[in-house]
Structure formats: C-alpha cells, structure tokens
Amino acid sequence: MSALEAEELGEELGEELTVQAPSRPPRASWRRVGMIVLTIFVTQYTVTTLLVGLSVAGTLHYFVTPQIVAKFEAIAMALRR
C-alpha cells in the first residue's frame, strides 16, 4: 500500500495517520566500531614498523657497512703480504 493510498484510507475512515518516529536512534554495531579501531591500530603499527625499519636500514647502509668493508679490505691486504 502506498503512502497516498494509506492517506486516502485514513481520510475515508475519519482517522488521522501519524508517522511514529523510533524512540531512540539505532546504535552503531560494536563489531563495526571494533573493526574500525582494529584497522587504525594495524595501520599505526605498520607505519611505525616501516619507519623503524627504514631508519635501521639507513643506519646500517651509511655507518656499519663501510666499517665492515674496511675490515675485509684490511684482512685481504694483510693476506696478500
């Protein structure tokens, strides 16, 4: 039954049709909220891990690797003598 038909039926019967609003708004599902919070934490963990990993890789590349290479070169030169 359409709204127009319901209105006409109500007029024929001499009644007023009222639209009832819900007593309270629908609550957000806790599962959905939990998934959003979990997604935020996973994203935060991923970004932090990437930043720490890149800083460790940069440190190893620029500071530690040249020292190791220098030690191996010194060993190679000592073995040549």
GIQUITA-V309023 format. One record per pair of residues at least 12 apart in sequence whose ideal C-beta (glycine too) atoms are under 8 Angstrom apart, sorted by the first residue. I is the first residue (numbers start at 1). J is the second residue. D is the distance in whole Angstrom. If there is no record, write none. Layout:
BEGIN
i=I j=J d=D
i=I j=J d=D
END
This chain:
BEGIN
none
END
